[in-house]
Amino acid sequence: DPAPIDARLHAVGLIARALEEAGGSGAASAGTRRYSAASTPRASPFHAAKLSAAAAPSPVPESVGLLGLTAALGASPCHDIERALARLANGRESGKEVWHLLTTLESLLARLVAGVKLPESDKEDESDGELLPDDEGGAATDGGAMQGRQLLAEIIGEDAAVRARDVSLLAAVRAELGGLHREGMLSNELKDAFELNSELGTEGGAPELVALREARQEIVAVKRALGTQALPAARLLLKRPTLEFKKVHADEYLIELPTVAARSVPDSWERVCATKTQVRFRSPEVARLWAQMQVLRETFELRAAEAFRALCERVTAQTAPICSLVRRMAELDVLQAFAELSHARSYVRPRILRAETMGGELPPPRLRLGDCRHPTAG
């Protein structure tokens, strides 16, 4: 059946028209039909984009052209979505990779949901009668053009069921991104990867995030107790109103005193470390709160890891619609590659004759060429 081939050929023609409208280089010469491609080739979406990790995603317009969608493919920070899903399912994905996957999906889906405009006609339709008379193949061209437009419409999600799936997936992706902290994800620091400054506090949201917020609030409470209770008590006891906690490497909440003044410290205080001129202590209350702080921090990190695993599971649960999107984008990428190649090599689209155009009989074998070159000898 030549119909699928003809549909793809016309889809390539529509993309070629979009390339020309975007300012392609070179116009069709007299007596010769050729596609016009953009002067700057678009990078494949399966080629790693050289983007800065700190670059913020650009806003999506209300609607985009066909090339706006393919440009988003080329700029995707996640260059292989299916591979990322496989790593996600196997528990090998890092926070940075999950962030890139989600932002790539958000960028593509936002453009699809906003609406992608197709060209009114393809480049070849303007001169379809040049090589064959209308009575020999015109009807086939109309059908192929309609099927080519329908093929691209399916890719960009004009079908109601496909569009509803895209809208649902976009909402899920944005919900996940809304609960993540960008810098923490990009640095692979899971304890900083989640947005916990929600106005909801500990109410609502994923159970993992609720537990994470509770753990953070406990840490905040201990910090407050250190600053408002333990430190003022130490100042009062030592008669040093300007005393502040010191931090040395991983040791925090240290009370640093000159060697001479260290003699007046109570015996119950814990001596942590010292230099020639300074001695560092913790009072019993500070030591108790510091030990509690360390336990809470470890608990927070464990809960952050659990929240990240839950995030990966939720993304993995969307594998089917994501893979459907990937297949559509891959087909679009191939069709545009054909459109660009046709311009670079001066290829033209053949007209495929069907049985219905010849009174129900298959047309006789025919190959008519005009103003062309041999692909290997020319």
Disulfide bonds with the S-S distance in Angstrom:
none
